[in-house]
Amino acid sequence: MTTISHPVFERAVNGKDMTAIGELFAVNADDVAQHTESILAGISAKVDSEAYGSDAGEKTCIESSVSAFMVAARNAEDLLIDNIEHFVALIEVLLKYNLESGKPHAELLKNVLYILQSQYSKAKIIQKSLATVIKVPAKGRDDGLNQTVAGMFAMTTIVGGKIFVPYVSTVINLVLTNPANQRSSFLTVLNNVYPFAREEVHPFVPKLVKIFDSGDMGSSVTALQILSAVAKKNPELLEKFIDDFVPALSSPMSGAMAIMMLVDLAVAYPDHFVKHLDDIKASVSTNQTFIYNAPKIIGAVGRSSEERARQSMETLFEWLKTSPDQNAVPLLMLEIKNVAGAFKASLTPYLDFMQEYIKSTPNESTRTVGQSILDAYHDRTLENLGNQVVATDAKIEVVVKDTQEVKAKVEEVEKRVLTLEEELKEIDLFVQDHISELKEFVAGIVKKLPIPMNFTTEDRFLKIQKVLVLHFECACKSPHCQFSKGKTFRTETKVINKWIKVAFSAIQVGKAIWDKDVGAVVEGLRSVYEIGKSQYDTSFQTFITEPFLTSSESDELINQLRDAKFFEAFEYDAQLGNWVCHPCAHPPAPVAEPAAVAVVASPVAAAPEAASSSAAEPAATPAAATPAAATPAAATPVAAPPAILEGVLHKRGGKIVRQWQARNFKLTEKTLEYRLIGKDGLRGSIELSAVTAAELVPVANIKRPHTFSLVTSLKTYHISADSDETATKWQTAIAGLINRS
């Protein structure tokens, strides 16, 4: 017998004193912390015997002591961390004995693991105990015990899946060898570990497909989650299983997840989907939410050959005519544009319909996309015009520089223009003579230098100084547009004379709008020019008719926009031939009917007796529910667990120009809160119940590394971390909490 230095625990464990049970739960947590080594050693010595459990009173006292220790561990933050090796030693002792269902050592081990499960967010504790706890499922034959372990593992991988990488083969073995009622929880563990151990999991992909086909709904859905992640980066591993996935479209549980995975596979292997086109069409008829993804599959097949393009166009236009969901129209339009870009002739039978559709639709974004389809069909895009400009750039410069006639006109104009009206006439003549050169100039720079849609002048410093303000708009204006309802991206110019040149050229060829008449346009530009005239040493008329911008001058303007963070809000869309905001270029995935996902097992699920416990507190053990344990002291409230994750991240926000802002983030089981750095007040909160998806965002889509997105029905939040590991850790934690809810 090992003497316990704490008197109450000594009476309960070694003295079998039932009257001490009530006092156990009144012991101060800090007091328990000072005697933890002695308490754990005493319990270990007492249960290290085949005879343990034969004395009912002794068994009750020891189980109550473990429950009281769990309460203390929840209230004393470092109690378990400082004594983890003694706690692991107790688990090792219990592993030596019979762990079949109902056996006393199995019941006690289950209570001990509840203590460890309550600390799942503390990586140091889990790391030091994982090598021992991972042995439990292989030795134990108690379903409740194995469910407890699986639940603890699943909760741990939500916040620290990387620590399971050394044990991924063991996790896979548990998935393959455990019965269906336990396999789902271990699949959840594997799903959370997969981002950190892709190569280790890939050899088992065929077996995961078999689990998907097994008919067990919980396991099937979780296996499909893993396979969907495989399809995004390694579709070649699933090529030969495409025929197995298509029937899942008819499943109300897994259909929504299956069609998103099939989109990735269709882009990689469109030939395999030709025989399944009727199934894809039928799925849209039975589930209208599929209209957001099915067009991508049809479009991918259509881009693979001319004959398939014709068939795909027929389907896409049929959906365009009949779909009751107007939110799906932009997606259908985009796929029509993509197929027509690959095989122009496939659009020919639908030109008249498209023209009428554009005229009749009240949606401005739909009209814009539809018109861009027609412009591309007729080779009217700025990109095509730009290709012609490349061959004539040098000739334009020669025409403007060396034409004696132009120089003579300018000299004549300087002599006889006395008023603004006369000056305007002469400039207008110059523009008419060189309109083609102006258009080519604008077309040549639009791909790398965005052209403002509006220019305004504003007074500064008591109206003594004027500045030129540039206004840019999004060319797409989709429902997700950052610059809708007349909003523009605005910045003051740092190089006035060059922007005046761009302004004048753009206005003359219809590429920009001025909120005044033409005379006011020239007068406005002249007023700004005259302010800085001392820098240029030439008249306004001569300046306006001088050669257009050189490449180095264009680069100077581009650098100004980069300093103003223009390129953090916009990107060039080659299909539209213009600049669009990031939300329009990368709209969030439509919210489909949520598929059921496996719920992470918890102590409540594993132990029916814990049904009255809160989510923040493991339930009391059966022994703790005895009359002796039901004293007022046993009802001492337990402190809430700490936050799951907390740290500094960057949130993308801003009323006009969206910028990345550092915030203190805190993740709890129900919310993601953020605060200003160094401030206590809550800045904002995202309810996890409203989040439908948490996904990592490729750098190419958001122009910022280490970023993940949270999708709700109202908006999409973009949040970035300082590394891929940190971003994955937060995204995986949030995704797991969404699945649990």
Phi, psi and omega in degrees: 000134179259121182289137179260131186287340178273124189297320183292315179293326177298315179297320184286314187281306185270333181266352180055032184277105182295333181290343181280345185300315180298324181289333182304318185280354177262355181291135179295138183300320179295328178293318177297320182302325181289341184241015187301313182302316181293319181297312182293322178295319179295316178296317180301315181295325183289324185266356182278065182196144175294338182283347182302132179103344179287334177259108186297321180295316178298317180299318179296317181297318182290317178297321177294323178296319178295319178297318178295322177297323178298317178300316180296320180296328179288333185261338178253108193303316186261007185302311184284323180299318183287342185232027186297327182293327178286325178293317178296325179298323177296319178297318180300321178298313182295329180292347182283346190247177182295120182249028175290162183302131177088350180287145186299321179294323178294318180296317181292320179298323178299318178293321178297320180291333174302321179299314181294322181296326179293346181251022190299336182276355181262103189300322184296320179294313182295318181300319184281344181251348189297320182300330178274314184294329182297342180281342187300310183299326181290328183267324185280144176239024178260117182302318180296321179295314180294324177295322178298315179296314180299319178296318179297316179299315182298317179294324180293318182291340177299319183256349182202057182299335184296332183288347179271356183304317179296342184248016186297325179294324177294318178298317179298319179297322177295322177298318187279336187254342183276154178294165187301325184290343176252338185298325183300319180294319179291330174295323177298319176300312182297323178298320180285333180275335187308317180303337182259351184218051184300311184296326179289329183275328188306322179298341183261007181305315179302323180288328175294324177296321178296321176296320177301322181274002189290337183097345176281111191299315181299313179292322183298315182294317181292321176298323179294327175301314180295315181296325177297321177293323177297319184297331184291320184247340182224060182298338181298335180288343185247002184306314186282356180253006184305319180298334180284335185273330185302318180300339180294345180299334181275355182275127178292340182273319187245358185300315183296320179289323181296319184290328177292323176292321181295331176299313179298321181287326180292323177297322182279324186224068183298330182300326183289347185260356181301315183286350182254007184300321179297323178294321179296314179298317181296325181296326178292326179294325182269338180222101187296338180292340180292348180297344179278340183241326182303320178302330179293324177291314179299318179295320179298318177294318182296331181280359185269340177197161182295317180295319179292327176300318179298316180293321180294319178300321179300315180292314183297318180287329175297316177294323179298323181284328191250344185293127178282349183267103181292339178292341180276347185300313179301324179293319177295318179299319182296317179292324175300318179295319181294317180294318179295328177295330178276322182220090187304321185298337181294341180272342187308313182295349187246010183298314181297317179298316181299318179299315180290323181296318179298320181292325188271337185286137178277352185275117183295321179297319179296320178297319181296312180295317179300318179294324179294329176295314179294321179297318179295321180298321182265014179057043181254018183280154177295333180295318178294320177297322179297326178297325178288329182295325182306319183283343186245001182305311182298319181295324179298315182298320179295318181300314184288324185281313195259351182290112182295330181296318179295317180297319179296320179298316182297317179298318179296320180296318181299328183282321191254350180281115181251338182232166179298323182296316178295318179299318179300320180298315181295317179296321179297321177299318179299316180297317180298323181290334187234027184299323181294321179295321178298317180296318180294322178299313180296316180296325183290330184261347189298329184289331180247337179240105180300142180259126179298149176271349181203149176230137175227156175249141179227151179275146175225155176054068176059037177065016179277326184242140175253145175233157177261126180252129181261135178240126179242143177238161176278132182281348184266310180056051178282175178299340181266007192299136178284337185239057179268173176054043175082001179289145177225160171271122185236144178207145177277143184279147175255346181231081192299313188297321183287323178290328175298320178299313178296319181300312181298315181297316183294320180297319184293330181258014173079018182264359178215161184239140174239140186273024177223177178284175186298320179299318178295328177302304183297319180296320178297316179294319180298317184298319177292319181298317183295329179301319182256018187300329182299339179280337191254331174059045175202159182284161180298318181298315180296318181300314183297327185260012176283170180305155181287180185295140172279173180298318181293325178292321176299319180298326179296320179292321179298320179297324177298316179295323179296320178296327180278003179067028176300316186283355170277346181251339186229160169212157184278128178257108183296330182287320176279342183068033183201181185260135181230154179286160184298319178299326178287323182288329182227071182296151178294152178297136179300148181276109178270173174304122185298131175280148177292139177235161180292134180271133180298128180294147181224172178303326181297316181290327185280332186228104183305330183293349182265015189297337182268359181284153176279167180294338182270350184231127171299144183289159176290153180283167178305321182296325181292346181268005179290160181305322182293330182280343186274039177274163177305327180296328183290344182266015179305124182298147181255135181297147179294148180292159180290170177301149179292312177219151177205136179170179182270125174231174178246128180251136180273120182198183183133142184287323182246300178256119183282120182235164179269125186235132180286135179218152171277118182254146177222123180256122172247183182292341185240338186220160168243108184258152174217147184226160174294147179299126178082002180244148180271331185297139179292124179272326180186165181212137178248118178287123181294336178294340179268351183275126180262341181202144173231113189225146171289142184250124178301147180302324182297335183274327188242352179063028177208128182286167173059042186246142171228159184240148172243120186257124172240176181289343183260326183198172177243126178265135175247128184226134182239154179243184182268358178199161176298322182297315180294317179300315180295321180300312180293314182298318181293320179298314181294316180300319180296320179293324176298315180299319180296322181286000000 
